[in-house]
Amino acid sequence: MTFTSPAGRPLAHPQHVAPASDPVLEIRNLSVDYGYDSDPVHVLRDVSLTLGRGEVLGLAGESGCGKSTLAYAATRLLPPPGLITGGEVLFTDRDGSTTDLLRLDDAQLRAARWQDLAIVFQGAMNSLNPVFRIGRQIADGIRAHRPGVSQREALERSAELLELVGISPDRLKAYPHQLSGGMRQRVMIAMALALDPQVLIMDEPTTALDVVMQRQIVEQIAELRDRLGFSVIFITHDVSLLIEIADRIAIMYAGEIVEDAPSLDIYHRPRHPYSSALLHSFPPLRGPRRELTGIPGSPPDLAKLGAGCPFRDRCAFAFDACATVDPELVFPAVPGDDGRRAVACLRHDPAAVRAAGFDPLPVPAELSLG
């Protein structure tokens, strides 16, 4: 049995990727609670996100903001006591048919995983079985979804996959502990690509790797995306890493998307105070030096989250309305902004501020510079 890439044509350069109007994955109003009692913790609240076909979407934010929960909920891998309480996860196949992943039965979900959507988990050493050789683990995954494939064919495909990610095929006989951290991560990427999925979700794939290996992994992902044509959701807390690989970046805070924009717009023109604070938490690699300011305070306790903007206690631009009005994702109040971006900040939503009986304040210079 032969395995071929379903998308043989090379993808365009990042600035020419398919727009969100050609979606492959749409997350609509997804909500997740932790806890089964009468007072659960609302960790995701009506999160909506769209992944375009052939696009690399970065998902960034501090630890505990809900990035991994979003990925596991969308793929229905959320462990107890996590509970999906609402929303849709719509997958659009190449033939144009659309399926809500949250409505699939167990057999349908098993068929969709790794074939339509695949995930590279955080921590490669914990994801690989330490007592089985690398080749067997990849081959077993292939045969589980393609019962007609022989063991020999599965091992041949496994060798092709290792070569695809820059690992010599003779490593098929190696155990996980005989590989470096970077090689183990590449094995996980190879395993995820075994059935040519249309969507690849990567949960902090470069965590615990040195900067040289991080760079190699990022370049490998970009090259494979161009060759095979899949879409990527790349999850990390490192915004600077996303700027190199992502076409678009969504910033998460306290279980919500607070800004969604093309990656270069996020880097040069952040509109949300949290996005700006994240960018000023790491040094620039080129250009003039700038002061690292960090973000004061700590993320809010999601179990005690009340009305208003969840970032207000840490925000240098908060005003009276921020304590009572919940910000919605709107187009930034900055003339000439890219029409594909959105921000959840009351400084950019004067209509909502007036409707709540407050006087709107202008957008600060730091959040409006072009």
C-alpha positions in Angstrom: 0.0 0.0 0.0 1.4 3.4 -1.0 1.2 6.6 1.1 1.2 9.8 -0.7 0.7 13.4 0.4 -2.9 14.5 -0.3 -1.6 18.0 -1.2 1.2 17.7 -3.7 1.5 21.3 -4.7 3.8 23.7 -2.8 2.2 26.3 -0.5 2.6 30.0 -1.1 4.8 32.1 1.1 3.3 33.0 4.5 2.0 36.4 3.4 -0.1 34.6 0.6 -1.7 31.8 2.7 -5.3 31.0 2.3 -7.5 33.5 4.1 -9.8 32.5 7.0 -12.7 32.4 4.5 -11.3 29.0 3.5 -11.3 27.4 6.9 -10.2 23.8 7.7 -11.0 24.1 11.5 -13.5 26.4 13.2 -13.8 26.5 17.0 -17.1 28.3 17.9 -18.0 29.5 21.4 -16.1 26.6 23.0 -16.6 26.5 26.8 -14.9 24.1 29.3 -15.3 23.7 33.0 -13.1 21.8 35.5 -15.1 20.1 38.2 -18.4 18.2 38.4 -19.9 19.9 41.5 -22.2 22.8 41.7 -19.4 25.3 41.6 -17.1 24.4 38.7 -14.2 26.5 37.4 -14.8 28.1 34.0 -11.5 27.7 32.3 -12.6 28.4 28.7 -15.4 30.9 28.1 -17.0 31.0 24.6 -13.6 30.8 22.7 -13.9 31.1 19.0 -11.0 30.6 16.6 -10.6 29.8 12.9 -7.7 28.0 11.2 -7.3 28.6 7.5 -6.3 25.9 5.1 -2.5 25.8 4.8 -2.1 28.4 7.6 0.1 28.3 10.7 -1.8 29.8 13.6 0.1 30.6 16.8 -1.6 30.4 20.2 0.3 32.3 22.9 -0.1 33.3 26.5 1.1 32.8 30.0 1.0 29.4 31.7 -2.5 28.6 32.9 -4.3 30.8 30.3 -6.1 27.8 28.7 -3.9 27.1 25.6 -3.5 23.4 26.1 -7.1 23.0 27.4 -8.3 24.5 24.2 -6.3 22.0 22.1 -7.3 19.0 24.2 -11.0 20.1 24.2 -11.0 20.6 20.4 -9.6 17.1 19.9 -11.7 15.6 22.7 -8.6 14.5 24.6 -9.5 16.5 27.7 -8.9 14.4 30.8 -11.2 14.4 33.8 -12.4 16.5 35.6 -12.4 18.6 32.4 -15.9 18.9 30.8 -16.9 20.6 27.6 -20.1 22.6 28.4 -20.8 24.2 25.0 -19.6 25.1 21.6 -18.7 23.5 18.2 -15.5 22.3 16.6 -16.1 22.2 12.9 -13.7 20.3 10.6 -14.0 21.0 6.9 -12.6 18.2 4.7 -11.0 18.7 1.3 -14.3 17.7 -0.4 -16.1 20.6 1.4 -18.0 18.4 3.9 -18.1 19.8 7.4 -18.2 17.7 10.6 -18.6 18.8 14.2 -15.9 16.8 16.1 -17.9 17.2 19.4 -20.8 15.2 17.9 -18.8 12.2 16.7 -19.2 8.8 18.3 -16.2 6.8 19.6 -15.6 4.9 16.3 -15.9 8.1 14.2 -13.6 10.0 16.5 -11.0 7.2 16.4 -11.1 7.3 12.6 -10.7 11.1 12.5 -7.7 11.2 14.9 -4.3 11.1 13.2 -6.0 11.0 9.8 -7.8 14.3 9.8 -6.2 15.9 12.9 -3.0 14.9 14.7 -1.4 16.3 17.9 2.2 16.5 19.0 2.0 16.4 22.8 4.0 18.5 25.2 7.0 16.4 26.5 8.1 13.9 23.9 9.8 11.6 26.4 6.5 11.1 28.3 4.6 10.5 25.0 6.9 7.7 23.7 6.7 4.3 25.3 10.2 3.7 26.9 10.1 -0.1 26.5 9.3 -0.3 22.7 11.6 0.6 19.8 10.9 3.8 17.8 10.0 1.8 14.6 7.5 -0.4 16.4 5.7 2.6 17.9 5.3 4.4 14.6 4.3 1.2 12.8 1.7 0.2 15.4 0.1 3.6 15.0 -0.1 3.2 11.2 -1.5 -0.4 11.4 -4.1 0.6 14.0 -5.7 3.0 11.5 -4.8 1.1 8.3 -5.4 -2.6 9.1 -4.6 -3.7 5.6 -1.0 -2.6 5.8 1.5 -5.3 6.6 4.1 -4.9 9.3 6.8 -4.6 6.6 5.0 -1.9 4.8 4.4 0.0 8.1 8.1 -0.2 8.9 9.0 1.1 5.5 6.7 4.0 5.9 8.2 4.6 9.4 11.6 4.8 7.8 10.3 7.3 5.2 8.8 9.4 8.1 12.1 9.5 10.0 13.9 10.6 6.9 11.3 13.3 6.4 12.1 14.8 9.8 15.9 14.5 9.4 16.6 11.3 11.3 18.5 8.3 9.8 16.2 5.3 9.2 18.6 3.0 11.2 17.2 4.7 14.3 14.1 2.7 13.9 15.7 0.1 16.2 16.5 2.6 18.9 14.7 3.0 22.2 13.5 6.5 23.2 16.2 6.8 25.9 18.9 6.4 23.2 17.8 9.6 21.4 18.4 13.2 22.3 15.5 15.5 23.3 15.4 17.1 19.9 15.4 13.7 18.1 12.6 12.5 20.3 10.6 15.6 19.4 11.2 14.9 15.7 10.0 11.3 16.2 6.7 12.7 17.7 6.3 15.0 14.6 7.0 12.0 12.3 4.4 9.9 14.1 1.8 12.7 13.9 2.4 13.0 10.1 2.1 9.2 9.5 -1.4 9.4 8.0 -1.0 12.7 6.2 -3.4 14.8 8.5 -4.9 18.1 7.4 -4.4 19.7 10.8 -1.4 19.4 13.1 -1.8 20.7 16.6 1.6 21.2 18.4 1.5 21.7 22.1 4.7 23.6 23.1 6.9 21.3 20.9 10.1 23.2 21.7 9.7 23.3 25.5 12.9 22.1 27.4 15.0 22.3 24.2 17.9 24.6 23.8 17.7 27.6 21.4 19.6 25.9 18.7 17.4 22.9 18.7 14.3 25.1 18.9 15.4 26.8 15.7 15.9 23.5 14.0 12.4 22.3 15.0 10.8 25.5 13.9 12.5 25.4 10.5 11.6 21.7 10.1 7.9 22.4 10.8 7.9 25.3 8.3 9.5 23.1 5.6 7.1 20.2 6.2 4.1 22.5 6.0 5.3 23.8 2.6 5.9 20.3 1.3 2.8 18.5 2.6 0.3 21.3 2.8 -1.2 20.7 6.3 -2.4 23.5 8.6 -0.8 24.0 12.1 -1.9 25.3 15.5 1.4 26.0 17.3 0.9 26.5 21.0 3.6 28.2 23.1 4.2 30.9 25.7 7.1 32.3 23.6 5.7 35.0 21.4 9.1 35.7 19.8 9.2 32.1 18.5 5.7 32.4 16.9 6.7 35.5 15.0 9.2 33.4 13.0 6.8 30.6 12.0 3.2 31.8 12.4 1.1 33.5 9.8 -1.4 34.7 12.4 -1.2 34.8 16.2 -4.0 34.6 18.8 -3.2 35.8 22.3 -5.0 34.1 25.2 -5.6 35.4 28.7 -7.7 33.9 31.5 -9.5 31.5 29.2 -10.3 34.0 26.5 -8.9 35.2 23.2 -7.9 38.9 23.7 -6.2 39.6 20.4 -6.2 37.9 17.0 -4.1 39.3 14.2 -1.4 38.6 11.5 1.9 37.8 13.3 3.8 40.9 12.0 0.9 43.2 13.2 1.1 41.6 16.6 4.9 42.2 16.7 4.9 45.8 15.4 1.5 47.1 16.4 0.0 45.2 19.3 -3.5 46.6 20.2 -4.2 44.9 23.5 -2.2 45.9 26.6 -1.5 42.3 27.4 -0.1 41.6 23.9 2.2 44.6 24.3 3.3 43.5 27.8 4.2 40.1 26.5 6.3 41.5 23.7 8.2 43.7 26.2 9.0 40.7 28.3 11.7 39.5 26.0 14.7 41.3 24.5 14.7 42.2 20.7 17.2 40.2 18.7 18.0 43.2 16.4 17.6 46.9 16.4 17.9 49.3 19.4 17.9 48.0 22.9 14.7 48.5 24.9 13.9 48.1 28.6 12.3 44.8 29.6 9.3 45.8 31.7 7.6 42.4 32.4 4.0 42.2 33.5 3.1 43.2 37.1 1.0 41.0 39.3 -0.2 37.5 38.6 -2.9 36.0 36.4 -6.4 36.0 38.0 -7.9 33.0 39.9 -10.4 31.6 37.4 -12.5 30.3 40.3 -13.0 33.8 41.5 -13.3 35.7 38.2 -16.0 38.3 38.3 -17.4 40.8 35.8 -15.2 43.2 33.8 -11.9 42.8 32.0 -9.8 40.0 33.6 -6.6 41.9 32.8 -7.7 45.2 34.5 -5.7 44.7 37.7 -2.4 44.3 35.8 -3.2 46.9 33.1 -1.6 50.3 32.9 -4.5 51.6 30.8 -7.5 50.4 32.8 -10.3 52.9 33.6 -13.7 52.7 35.4 -15.6 50.8 32.8 -13.0 47.9 32.9 -14.3 46.9 36.3 -17.9 46.1 35.2 -18.0 45.8 31.3 -16.9 42.6 29.7 -14.8 43.3 26.6 -15.8 41.6 23.3 -13.5 40.9 20.4 -14.0 43.9 18.0 -12.1 45.6 15.2 -9.4 48.0 16.7 -10.3 51.6 16.9 -7.2 52.6 14.9 -7.5 53.9 11.4 -5.9 51.8 8.7 -5.7 48.6 10.7 -5.7 45.2 8.9 -9.3 44.0 8.5 -8.4 40.5 9.7 -7.5 41.5 13.3 -9.6 41.7 16.4 -9.0 42.9 20.0 -10.9 42.5 23.3 -10.2 45.9 25.0 -12.6 48.6 26.0 -10.3 51.3 24.8 -11.1 50.0 21.3 -14.8 49.6 21.9 -16.3 53.0 22.7 -19.8 51.9 21.8 -19.9 49.2 24.5 -18.5 51.7 27.1 -21.2 54.3 26.3 -23.9 51.6 26.4 -22.8 50.8 29.9 -23.1 54.5 31.0 -19.4 55.3 31.0 -17.4 57.9 29.1 -15.0 56.2 26.6 -11.3 57.1 26.8 -9.0 57.4 23.7 -6.6 54.6 22.7 -3.2 55.2 24.3 -0.3 56.0 22.0 1.4 52.7 22.8 -1.6 50.8 21.5 -2.2 52.8 18.4 1.2 53.5 16.8 1.3 52.2 13.2 
